[in-house]
Amino acid sequence: MFAQTPKPPYTAVIFTSTLSDDIEGYGEAAHEMERLAQLQDGYLGIESARDELGITVSYWRDERCAQKWKLQLEHAAVQRIGAKRWYGGYRVRIATVERDY
């Protein structure tokens, strides 16, 4: 399912990752973070795919809303666990969507 985003501009947070061998609890945490993100001010939607490389793109009204999500307490705690345990590697990229079609 594609996220139903408004007319640009809006902000995209692109999270690309590989998983480590220790993913116990990962699926549950990812599902909970998706649920929690939906409750945040400025949340527009999410698209995600995972094979060897996982890519999750969350969409936000603006960069301020995306930054608030990054700093949200439960999300920040799960980010720390992910960096130490679940991810073999990851990158986060922030972009402004100027047009879509």
Long-range contacts (C-beta under 8 A, 24 or more apart in sequence): 1-47, 2-47, 3-44, 3-45, 3-46, 3-47, 3-57, 3-59, 4-44, 4-45, 5-44, 5-45, 5-59, 5-97, 5-100, 6-44, 8-96, 8-97, 8-98, 8-99, 8-100, 9-96, 9-97, 9-98, 10-44, 10-59, 10-60, 10-61, 10-62, 10-96, 10-97, 11-59, 11-60, 11-61, 11-62, 11-63, 11-65, 11-66, 11-94, 11-95, 11-96, 11-97, 12-57, 12-58, 12-59, 12-60, 12-94, 12-95, 12-96, 12-97, 13-57, 13-58, 13-59, 13-60, 13-66, 13-69, 13-70, 13-92, 13-93, 13-94, 14-55, 14-56, 14-57, 14-91, 14-92, 14-93, 14-94, 14-95, 15-54, 15-55, 15-56, 15-57, 15-58, 15-90, 15-91, 15-92, 16-53, 16-54, 16-55, 16-90, 16-91, 16-92, 16-93, 17-53, 17-54, 17-56, 17-82, 17-87, 17-88, 17-89, 17-90, 17-91, 18-52, 18-53, 18-54, 18-87, 18-88, 18-89, 18-90, 19-54, 19-86, 19-87, 19-88, 20-85, 20-86, 20-87, 20-88, 22-85, 22-86, 23-86, 26-82, 26-86, 29-78, 29-81, 29-82, 29-86, 32-74, 32-78, 33-74, 33-75, 33-78, 36-72, 36-74, 36-75, 37-69, 37-75, 40-65, 40-68, 40-69, 40-72, 41-65, 41-68, 42-66, 42-68, 42-69, 43-69, 59-97, 63-94, 63-96, 66-94
